[in-house]
């Protein structure tokens, strides 16, 4: 991928801003929705969990998590996407069930062992340093906490094997990866990962 392509992807999807960021937000809300809901479903939230959603973009998955969990925080570096997610989740924000934070996967700003579940959809391929990000997500999860990652398989550096290796090196266990085909014609195949922070 050229430097130009990388900059365009970052402007539209990594740190959405300007016209490309607005377009990226619309595309994310439409094409990521099925995957966002599938990943929230995989988490099997019971209503008492504290959930971190990494890079929630326009907030489709954040809304779903906030409706099912005790509390959910969206960790989002793009001011445009935070505004969009806040609008989508307005009633839950007002009720104190959803919060948005100007932060990144590498530096969430969340306390140690403060989350039961961490979710990430279609942004792991954009993390500047995946090893640091996974170590950070491991830090914020309580022992036994669940990590679920779904990302575009085509653009995932190192593929599923690399993602699995990096998760293990960050301290996760029970690491599983698989491919998933979202419904419809517009969403590309996903590489997905489930892992847990060890209980000891």
Secondary structure, 3 states (H helix, E strand, C coil): CCHHHHHHHHHHHHCCCHHHHHHHHHHHHHHCHHHHHHHHHHHCCCCCCEEEEECCCCCHHHHHHHHHCCEEEEECCCHHHHHHHHHHCHHHHHCCCEEEECCCCCCCCCCCCCEEEEEEECCHHHCCCHHHHHHHHHHHEEEEEEEEEEEEHHHCCCHHHHHHHHHHHCCEEEEEEEEECCCCCCCCCEEEEEEEECCC
